[in-house]
Amino acid sequence: MCHTLAVMAAQTRENGKADAIIYVDTEGKFRPERLVAIAHSRGLDMHTTNWLSNIMYVNTMTSYRQEQVLLNNSLNFLLENEEMPISLLIVDSIINNYRIFGAK
């Protein structure tokens, strides 16, 4: 679902502009080739727009890195940037890095 949302939100609008998307990957499952397959299956023309560049990808495989990304001022700067508005912020699993694996 996260990949589909990213594809749909990254498309260029009729006025020739597109908003940016921030994709925070906590599970290591982000795949650009999957985005292309989703776009193709929906009949979106990938050659006339550079929509993939509208998706900003951030890998946060540890809780420390996740907190750095989500709590620092650079993310706030991106969200408040009027020249490149962010239309969607995806965090694929906000709790993944805090689970206790192997607990019974």
Backbone hydrogen bonds in HBPLUS format (Angstrom, degrees):
<---DONOR---> <-ACCEPTOR-->    atom                        ^
c    i                          cat <-CA-CA->   ^        H-A-AA   ^      H-
h    n   atom  resd res      DA  || num        DHA   H-A  angle D-A-AA Bond
n    s   type  num  typ     dist DA aas  dist angle  dist       angle   num
A0005-LEU N   A0001-MET O   2.94 MM   4  6.18 163.9  1.97 155.0 159.2     1
A0006-ALA N   A0002-CYS O   3.00 MM   4  6.19 156.4  2.05 145.4 151.9     2
A0007-VAL N   A0003-HIS O   3.00 MM   4  6.29 158.6  2.05 150.8 155.9     3
A0008-MET N   A0004-THR O   3.02 MM   4  6.22 172.6  2.02 156.9 158.5     4
A0009-ALA N   A0005-LEU O   2.96 MM   4  6.03 159.2  2.00 149.3 155.3     5
A0010-ALA N   A0006-ALA O   3.04 MM   4  6.00 139.4  2.21 141.9 151.5     6
A0013-ARG N   A0017-LYS O   2.75 MM   4  5.57 168.1  1.76 156.3 155.7     7
A0016-GLY N   A0013-ARG O   3.01 MM   3  5.52 158.2  2.06 119.1 122.0     8
A0020-ALA N   A0085-PRO O   2.79 MM  65  6.06 166.3  1.81 156.5 159.4     9
A0087-SER N   A0020-ALA O   2.91 MM  67  6.03 152.2  1.98 159.6 165.7    10
A0021-ILE N   A0054-ASN O   2.83 MM  33  6.13 157.1  1.88 159.9 160.6    11
A0056-MET N   A0021-ILE O   2.66 MM  35  5.95 170.8  1.67 173.5 170.7    12
A0022-ILE N   A0088-LEU O   3.02 MM  66  6.44 162.6  2.05 160.4 164.7    13
A0090-ILE N   A0022-ILE O   2.79 MM  68  6.13 172.9  1.79 170.4 172.0    14
A0023-TYR N   A0056-MET O   2.75 MM  33  6.01 169.0  1.76 164.6 165.8    15
A0058-VAL N   A0023-TYR O   2.90 MM  35  6.14 158.6  1.95 162.8 159.3    16
A0024-VAL N   A0090-ILE O   2.67 MM  66  5.88 178.0  1.67 167.4 166.7    17
A0092-ASP N   A0024-VAL O   3.13 MM  68  6.49 159.7  2.17 172.0 175.5    18
A0025-ASP N   A0058-VAL O   2.80 MM  33  6.08 167.0  1.81 168.2 172.7    19
A0060-THR N   A0025-ASP O   2.85 MM  35  5.86 178.3  1.85 151.9 152.0    20
A0034-ARG N   A0031-ARG O   2.97 MM   3  5.25 133.9  2.19 105.3 118.0    21
A0035-LEU N   A0031-ARG O   3.27 MM   4  6.76 146.1  2.39 145.9 155.3    22
A0035-LEU N   A0032-PRO O   3.04 MM   3  5.04 119.7  2.42  94.9 110.0    23
A0036-VAL N   A0032-PRO O   3.09 MM   4  6.51 155.5  2.15 151.4 157.2    24
A0037-ALA N   A0033-GLU O   3.07 MM   4  6.29 156.3  2.12 140.5 146.6    25
A0038-ILE N   A0034-ARG O   2.95 MM   4  6.15 156.7  2.00 148.1 154.1    26
A0039-ALA N   A0035-LEU O   2.94 MM   4  6.18 163.6  1.97 151.8 156.3    27
A0040-HIS N   A0036-VAL O   2.90 MM   4  6.09 160.9  1.93 150.4 155.9    28
A0041-SER N   A0037-ALA O   2.92 MM   4  6.10 157.9  1.97 146.3 152.2    29
A0042-ARG N   A0038-ILE O   3.10 MM   4  6.31 133.1  2.33 142.3 154.1    30
A0042-ARG N   A0039-ALA O   3.20 MM   3  5.22 135.0  2.42  95.6 107.8    31
A0044-LEU N   A0039-ALA O   2.94 MM   5  5.21 160.0  1.98 159.0 152.6    32
A0043-GLY N   A0040-HIS O   3.01 MM   3  5.10 161.5  2.05 107.6 112.2    33
A0053-SER N   A0050-ASN O   3.17 MM   3  5.89 144.8  2.30 116.6 124.4    34
A0054-ASN N   A0051-TRP O   2.95 MM   3  5.30 157.2  2.01 110.4 117.9    35
A0055-ILE N   A0052-LEU O   3.23 MM   3  5.72 167.5  2.24 113.6 116.9    36
A0066-GLN N   A0062-THR O   2.95 MM   4  6.17 159.4  2.00 150.8 157.2    37
A0067-GLU N   A0063-SER O   2.96 MM   4  6.13 160.9  2.00 148.1 152.4    38
A0068-GLN N   A0064-TYR O   3.00 MM   4  6.28 154.3  2.07 146.2 153.8    39
A0069-VAL N   A0065-ARG O   3.01 MM   4  6.25 162.8  2.04 153.5 156.6    40
A0070-LEU N   A0066-GLN O   2.91 MM   4  6.07 173.5  1.92 157.6 159.7    41
A0071-LEU N   A0067-GLU O   2.93 MM   4  5.61 144.4  2.05 142.5 149.6    42
A0072-ASN N   A0068-GLN O   3.14 MM   4  5.66 133.0  2.37 136.7 143.2    43
A0077-PHE N   A0073-ASN O   2.89 MM   4  6.15 150.4  1.98 146.8 155.3    44
A0078-LEU N   A0074-SER O   3.04 MM   4  6.32 155.4  2.10 144.4 149.8    45
A0079-LEU N   A0075-LEU O   2.99 MM   4  6.27 158.3  2.04 150.6 156.4    46
A0080-GLU N   A0076-ASN O   3.01 MM   4  6.17 136.6  2.20 143.8 154.8    47
A0080-GLU N   A0077-PHE O   3.25 MM   3  5.20 131.3  2.50  94.0 106.5    48
A0081-ASN N   A0078-LEU O   3.38 MM   3  5.23 160.4  2.42  99.4 105.1    49
A0098-TYR N   A0095-ILE O   2.85 MM   3  5.39 160.8  1.89 124.6 131.0    50
A0099-ARG N   A0096-ASN O   3.42 MM   3  5.65 170.7  2.43 109.8 112.5    51
